[in-house]
Amino acid sequence: MQRAVIVTGASRGIGAVIAKSLAGEGYAVCVNYLRDEAAAGGVVEEILGAGGVARAVQADVAAPAQVGRLFDSVDEMSATLCALVNNAGFTGGRKDFIDLTADDFTAALGVNLLGPAFCTQEAARRMAKSRGGSGGAVVNVVSQAAYTGGNRLLPYATAKAGLAIMTVALARELAVEGIRVNAVSPGAIDTDMVSGDHADRSRLEKSIPLGRVGLPQEVADTVAWLLSDKASYVTGAVVPVTGGR
């Protein structure tokens, strides 16, 4: 039976590139999205056009009932779930600390921390050897904001920091079940989040030792490696994809 992977937040940006890359590696890909059905459909069409297997599934990863439905959809693909990429993220926009509300924290923690926890729990229930599974691998997409604090992104940075330590904790707990848990921590990547005027872009690139922003494909390649057997002795790692910054 074909291997299946769920990629959350895969309708655009880094998530879309990860989904397409993993399809190229032979996975049947569940392309999760929250609102943009058309964009998710476009990712699926591109995968199908290249001879791959994919389907788009709407679900809010911060809602446990919807997460359960997301994972049940893999059964309809006639594939075996062996990988999960927790990519869905939400910054909430830049805001001064003194102006933050409880809702700001709730939203950021829901998508960036609780969502990966709920998804990994569902994945573990299916992959765990003690439950009849064959093991598998999970990759969380963290952020360098978890270590730098970001710039007026406190709820987001805090949630991503929590996800980084959750990666280590789950790696230790789930190892006995044959499940590896790792993370990638992107720095400045060429997506809408780092778009800006030429002067801002130039200053940013000068602050990066490698002299440029990263490409989404470079993050996707790191994710693919962590999921693969080539990383079979790697678990609990948070791999920076930052250009040295």
Phi, psi and omega in degrees: 000144182293147176286142178239149176226141171256129175243114180277151180059047189254016183278343182201175174058216182300320182300318179296319179294320177300313181301314181292323179294317181291328174298321177294338178273000176102004178281146162278125191249127171267111183268101181275144175213162178260307186235323190274081182298321182296317180295317178297320177298324178296320178297316179298315180299321179295319179294314179297322180296335179268007178091011181267184180237128181199157171211150179263136180226121178280134175191142173270113185293344179275359180246107185308319181297321179288327177297318178301318178295322178301314182288327177297332182295337179296326180300330181282353180266002183052046180221160181257123180293122178226000183207149178220134173240110178274089184255335184307133181215159181210118181274327183081359181082160182281135185206139177295145182305317184292346179259358182292147178245169176300325180296325178299316180291318181299316181294314182294316180293325181298310183281315190274340182236305181293321179304307176300325178295313180298316182293318180294325177298314178296320179297316181297324179298332181266329185269333189303131180297327180291347179248016178091004178278178181248015183083188181166197183215145178235136173235124175263140175262107182268221178187147176295344175299336178296336183253332181264343184089350181069189179237099181060038180231042189304310181300318179296311181298320180296316180295318180292326175296320176297321179294325179297313181286331175296325177302313181294315181297316181289327177301318180290318184287323187267356180303319181296339179269003180079021182248122175266142180229119179226178178215154167249146181235090182291145171265229179282112181243146185286078176228182179300333184292336180248012178290149181181187180286169186299321182295316178297318180296318180296317178297319180298313182295326179292338180275354182257124182308322179281356171078017180200165172278160180277168178255145177306325180297328179291327174290315181299320180296323178292318177299313181300320179295315181297330178281339188278167177293343177295340178251031187296341179253016181250118173208148183078013181266143171243106188268117178285132175240079196230356185070016178093002183277000000 
